[in-house]
Amino acid sequence: MTGWTTLVQAETLAIALGRPDIAIVDCRFSIQNPGAGESAYLIGHLPNAVYAHLDRDLSNIGKQGVGRHPWPDAGTFTTKLGEWGISPQTQVIAYDDGEGAHAARFWFLMRELGHEKVAVLDGGWKRWTALGLPVDSSVKRPITTRYNGTFDTSRLLDADDVQQRLAAGEVLIDARGADRFRGENETIDRVAGHVPGAVSRPFPTNLDDHGRFKTPMQLADEFRALLGGKTAEETMVMCGSGVTACHHLLAMERAGLRGARLYTGSWSGWISDPSRQIATGA
């Protein structure tokens, strides 16, 4: 098999459980209660899954002025992968208990290392448990390995990159809720609004009424309409801190639109410099 590279269905993964070349990563996390995901993991998780904490493992929160969830250092992240038993040859599956955004952050981290065999569990924990599929509460220590790799930083943008690319006519898609984009009901960041020139597409728009990703054809039609003739390579995505925007990168790749870039600092990074302009409204 060539491997799963965007999504995997719960029924398919259930058949493959126990395969030695598969690693499962639990990415459950709540911004309101950062310890809740790990606590839930200890109560029950997919068999043999390891736990990845958004703040501790998938970000470098020690960096200042570049948003709430700065992109991690490659050496630190690849060391963690090795501790989890993940090598460049491993088929990796990530899941969470929301709409898939935290799992998508892990997916894009792996993709930026050049790791193709990584996918998100479509429907996540909710669908897995709704189907009555196996759950385990034991925490097994994986056999450690080495993961040598560096990030492809050409798809990672800072605020200056975003401004230059917007001026050149590229598209910037904001994955936050429409109310936060308009500058209403901002409960997370100290300043409300959006980057001037950005367009709004809340990331749950990528899902159907059952909480699973829309078909590749549906997603392609919707993103092409939003891009207005621009290519994926002329597209940037952002959100509040560079996490939920990865949901768009996953959805676009599912739609055959590969190559969009991530503004890693996103809104929380943008507002760290008071000289940057802010827009409100639709």
N, C-alpha and C positions, 0 to 999 in steps of 0.2 A: 504493500500500500504506500501511497505517496505521503500520507499524513493529513491531519486536519489542520487547516491554516487560518480559518476565520471562526467558524462555529462548529460545535458538535451537539447532536441531539442526545437527550438523556438516555433514550432507549439504546442508542448506539454505544455510548460510553459504558452503560451497564453490562453489555456483553463483553466489553474489553477489560473490565476491572481485573486487576491482578497481573496484567501483562507487564513484564519487567522493564519494558522500554517506555512506560507511561508514568508521568508524575502529575499529581493533581494538587493544585494550589488554591486554598480557601482564602478569599480576599474580602470577607465580610467586614464592614466598617461603618461606623456612624459618626458623623462630624459632631453631633450633639453629645455623644458618649463614646469617646475614642477607645474605651476598653471593652465595649459591648460585643464587638465582633469576635475578639479572642475568647471572651467568656462563652459565647455561643459555640465556638469551635470546640472548646473543651467539653461541652455537654454532648455535642454530636456533630459529625462531619462526614463527608464522603470517605469511604474506606481508603486508608493509607495517605490521606491528604495531609499536607503541611500547611501551616498558617503564615500568611504574609500580612503584616500590619502596615497600613498606608503611611503613617507617620514615620515609623521606625525602619521599615524595610523598602518601601517603594518611593521614598522621598529623602531629601537631605535637609531637614528642617533647621539645621544649623546655619544655612546660608541666609543672609539678610538682604532685604530690598528686592527680592526676586519672587515674591509671592508666598502663599501659605504652604504650598507643597513643592518646593524646589526640586528640580530633576536630580536624582542621586548621582553620585560619582560611580563610574563604571567599575572601578576596582572593588568598591564596597559592595555593589550589587552582585557582581559575578562571584565574589567570595560567598555571599549568602546563597546564591544558586548552588554552588558546590556543596554547601552544608545541607541543602535540601535534596541532594542527590541528583541534581539536574546537570546534565552535560549538553554540549552542542548537538548531540545525536538524540536527545530525549524528546519524545512527544509530550508536550505540556498542555494541560487543561486547567483553565482558571475559572472560578465561579464566585459569585457573591449572592446576597439575599435581597438585592434591590433590582434595578433595571439592567444591571450588567456593567455599570460605569467603572466600578473599582476593579472588576476583572478585566475590563478593557484597558485600564491604565497598565496593569501587569502585561497584558497582551502587547501593548505598544512598546513597553520597555524591552521586551524580548525581541520584538520586530526590529527595534533600533540596534540590537546587537547582531542583526542579520539572521536571527533564529526564525526559520520559516514554519517549523512544526509546532505551532502554538495556536490554541483556539480557546474560545469562551464557551462555556456550557450554556446553550440557549435556554432561557427560562430560569437558569440558576437553581439555587437551593429550593426555591418555592416549587418549581415544577418537579424537581427530583423527589422531594418528599411527598408531593401530591400524588405521584405515581407509585408511592410505596416502595421505592428502590432502597437498596441497602445503606444503612447509616451506622457509623462506628463511633465510639467514644474514647477508644484507646489512642494514645499518642505514640506512634512508632518512630524510632530514630532512623532516618534513612542512612544508607551507606554513602558516605561522603565521596565526592569526586572533585575534579577541577573544571572550572569553566573559564577559558581564556577568551576574552572578547572586549571590544570597545564599541562605543556608541557611534552611529552615523549621525554626526551633529548637523549635517546639511538639512535635516528635516526639523531641527530644533531652533526656534527663533526667540530673540529677545525683543524688547520694546522698539529699539532702533530699527531692527529688521522689519518689524511690522509696519512702522511708519513709512519706511522706504518702499515696501511692497504695496502698501495701500496707494501711495502716490503714483506708483507705476501701473495702477489699475487692477491689482489683484483683489480677490474676494476674501473677507474675514468673516467667518461664521461664529457667532456666539451661542454656546450650548446651554447657557443658563435659562431659567424660566423667563417667560416673556415679561412678567411684572418686574423682575430684577433688571432686565435689559432696559426697560422704560425708566428705571430709577424709582420704582415703587416697591414697598415691602422689603427693603434691604435689611436683613437681619444678621448677615454674616460679615460683610465688609463695612468699613467705617465711612466710605463714600459710595453713593448710589449713582447709577448711570451706566453708560457703555462707551467703548472706544468710538470716536467719530468715524463714520464710514462703515462700521460693522453691520451685519444683517443678523436677524434673530432666527434661530431654529433650535428650540428646546430639545435636548437629546432624547427624551422619551418619544418624540415624534418618530424615531426610528423603529418603534415597536408596534405590534398589532394589538388588538383588544385583549389578547390572551397573555401579553407580556413577553412575547417572543419577537425576534427580529422579523421585519417585513421581508417579502421576497426580494431577491436581487433586482428583478425588473421594477418593482414598486420603488425601491430605494434609488435606482438609477434614474427613473423618471423624475422623482422629487428633487434629487440633488442637481440634476441637469437644469431643471427649471430655476432652481435657486442660483446656480452659477452663471446663468445667462450667457452661455457660450464660452466661458472660461474653462480651462482644463483643471484636473485635479492638482497638477503641479503649480497652478496659479491660484491655489486655494490655501487659506490658513484657517485653523480652528482655535478657539479659545473658550474659556468658561470662567469660573471663579478663581481656580488655582491650578489649572492644567490637568485635572483629573477627568471630569465628565466629558471634556472635549474629546478624549480618546475614544469615546463611544461613537462619535462621528467618523473618526479615522477607521474604526472597525466596520461601521456601516458602509462607508464609501468603498472600502476594499471588497466587502461582500458584493457590492454593486459593480465591481470591476473598475472602480475609479481609484487607482492607487497613486500615491505620491504627494498627497496634501501634507502640509506642515503644521506643527504644533507651536503655538505661542506658550512656552512653558510657564512663564510668570502669570499669564492671563490677567484677569481684572485686578486681583490682589497685588500683582506686580506692577500693573499700570499705574495704580493710584499711589504707589510708594513714592513717586516723584510728583509733587504738587504742581509742577510746571506743565504737565501733560494735560491736554484738553480733554474735557468730558462732555458727552452728549446725553440728553434725556429724551423721553418720549419714544414713539414708535419709529 
